[in-house]
């Protein structure tokens, strides 16, 4: 990782949990589209996590906060960790990163699996390096499971069983897309209510846990630990810009280099629809529409996930709004910097 010095770096990381101390007065009157939460790892290193739905401007807010605090960006997006998948994942181009180090981007080959456990291990390594250099980690991304695995740890579930997963995939192929969801309803109705019937990856893992641990995955988790219209418009524009910016060319290039069956990012939102367009299963226009619809649904699920987090300060608006950035910086200085030791 690059070692870049910044003015205003934290010389002495604070101990203990730093809770959000300044609350936005607009919180009660408007829908929410981005937030900031301050947490700690191992009680000796503060960190700042920016969370919220896709297209809410989290990357822009992260850059603004990094510039003001001398911090460095730590990615927690499950697609941005993969090399060569930039446009569809919304990865900030190198030339737009303002010289601020970004960690855990482009670290995995696209034919390799990268689990939440893998992320936790690598993120802890990065946090240790930042702590030694007195840098504030600023977590930016959209994969709630990655963030929760880092802040709270993972539930004690059974390891993967490739043989069981292969059998479940064959059964899904034979009986249809909704078969796995019906199986999970019988095994763990609580988890089935939270997982989309077509989300094969999550359904397989939930069934796998139920069968191998002989307990519902929902029980194991419970024991472990902007205005909507404007957000939808931003999502629609973002998808259109991805296609204009070369999403199909990016996917075509990846398919030319690898076996498409092994490319993990192609299972992700946006990339799956682009593959269908390249196969001519969908027109480009329909691929765009389906991606927009699925992304709006994904943003809603993100907000449901993130609203469960504790010690959060919410900011109404979008992260690329200079006024919101100013309020976030003021909040950080008054509520956090004042709590740090001299």
C-alpha positions, -999 to +999 in steps of 0.1 A: +000+000+000+013+035-007+026+054+022+015+090+016+018+116+044-009+142+050-011+173+072-034+170+101-029+133+107-039+118+140-008+116+162-024+096+190-053+073+182-080+075+208-091+046+229-127+034+233-158+038+213-164+073+199-202+077+195-218+102+172-222+134+193-237+159+168-271+152+153-285+168+121-316+189+129-332+178+096-331+141+107-368+139+117-383+157+087-368+141+056-358+107+043-322+098+048-297+090+021-262+090+037-247+087+071-215+087+091-207+063+120-176+064+142-165+031+157-133+016+171-114-016+165-098-033+195-104-002+216-073+017+205-079+031+170-108+053+159-123+049+125-149+066+104-174+046+084-196+062+057-227+042+049-259+046+030-276+034-002-259+031-035-257+064-055-259+085-023-225+100-029-205+081-003-173+081-022-174+119-026-180+123+011-152+099+019-128+119-002-139+152+015-135+137+049-101+122+041-088+156+029-100+173+061-087+147+085-056+133+068-073+100+066-071+071+041-099+053+024-106+016+032-130+000+007-158-023+019-175-029-014-175-066-024-172-060-061-146-032-060-121-056-044-118-073-079-094-063-105-107-050-138-143-044-127-144-006-124-174+009-142-202-013-130-189-012-094-186+026-093-149+025-084-134+060-081-109+064-110-073+068-098-071+103-113-100+114-092-087+101-058-068+133-051-037+115-041-055+099-011-045+063-006-073+038-012-070+003+003-086-030-007-093-020-042-082-043-071-067-069-047-085-101-060-084-118-093-120-120-107-120-158-108-113-161-070-138-162-042-135-134-016-156-140+015-166-117+043-141-136+064-114-129+039-124-092+039-122-090+077-087-105+078-073-082+051-091-051+065-076-058+100-042-059+084-048-025+067-061-010+100-030-022+118-008-004+093-029+028+095-028+027+132+010+025+132+012+055+109-014+075+129-038+077+100-076+078+104-093+049+085-123+061+065-144+031+054-164+037+022-185+011+004-219-005+002-216-041+014-231-042+048-219-077+056-183-067+050-187-037+074-204-057+100-179-085+098-151-060+105-169-041+133-187-069+150-172-101+138-189-130+120-213-155+135-199-189+143-212-208+113-200-240+097-174-238+069-184-240+032-193-273+017-186-273-020-202-307-025-234-295-008-234-263-028-229-282-061-260-304-052-281-273-044-271-256-077-281-287-096-314-289-078-321-252-086-313-258-122-336-288-124-366-274-104-365-236-112-353-203-098-377-203-068-370-239-056-342-229-032-363-202-016-391-227-010-366-250+007-353-223+029-389-214+039-392-249+053-359-247+071-358-211+083-388-189+074-372-159+091-342-159+068-363-167+038-384-135+044-352-114+042-336-131+011-349-125-024-362-157-040-338-152-070-306-145-048-291-179-053-258-172-036-275-161-003-301-189-004-274-215-009-254-202+021-285-200+043-295-236+034-260-248+038-258-234+074-292-248+083-283-283+071-247-284+084-252-267+117-287-282+122-299-247+133-315-218+114-291-192+102-314-165+116-309-179+151-271-180+147-271-144+135-293-133+164-268-149+188-238-132+171-240-103+173-326+120+004-355+120-006-364+088-022-374+102-056-341+121-059-321+090-049-340+070-076-331+096-102-295+094-092-295+057-095-311+058-130-285+084-142-257+064-127-267+032-146-270+051-178-236+067-173-221+033-167-233+021-201-221+053-218-188+050-200-180+015-214-196-011-191-203-035-220-167-031-232-154-038-197-174-070-194-165-081-229-128-076-221-132-097-190-150-125-208-122-125-234-096-131-206-113-156-183-139-184-182-171-165-176-183-193-152-154-184-129-158-147-128-173-138-094-180-101-102-202-111-131-228-124-105-231-088-091-258-063-098-253-045-131-227-070-145-253-098-147-275-076-169-246-065-190-237-101-197-273-108-208-271-078-232-239-092-247-255-126-251-284-108-267-308-122-241-317-086-234-316-055-255-293-028-241-324-007-233-339-035-213-306-043-196-305-007-184-341-007-172-336-040-153-304-027-137-321+005-127-350-014-111-327-039-094-304-012-081-333+008-066-344-024-048-309-030-036-307+006-022-338-001-002-323-033+012-291-014+020-310+012+040-329-016+059-296-032+068-278+001+078-307+014+099-300-015+123-265-001+131-258+016+164-239+048+172-249+065+140-252+101+130-273+106+099-270+134+075-299+143+052-288+148+016-261+133-007-224+130-001-213+149-031-232+180-019-205+205-006-229+218+021-234+183+034-197+177+034-192+210+054-217+198+080-201+164+082-166+180+087-180+203+114-196+173+131-164+154+130-144+183+144-168+191+172-179+156+182-148+136+175-116+156+174-125+172+207-126+138+222-091+129+211-062+132+235-039+162+229 
